Amino acid sequence: MQTVQHSKDMFIGAVRKFLDMETITAPLIHELIDHIDVYEAEARAKTRHREL
C-alpha cells in the first residue's frame, strides 16, 4: 500500500512533466489519473445526475 507522501510525490512528478510538455500524451494521462469512479445515475426532477 502506498503512503500518502509517496502518492503526492508521484503526482507532483507527473505534473512537472506535464508543465514541460508541449502536447499531452496518453502515458502522461495514465500517470496523472489513477482511476475514475462512476456512480449510478440518479433522477432529480427532470434531469439525470451522475457522480464522478
Secondary structure, 3 states (H helix, E strand, C coil): CCCHHHHHHHHHHHHHHHHHCCCCCHHHHHHHCCCCCCCCCEEECCEEECCC
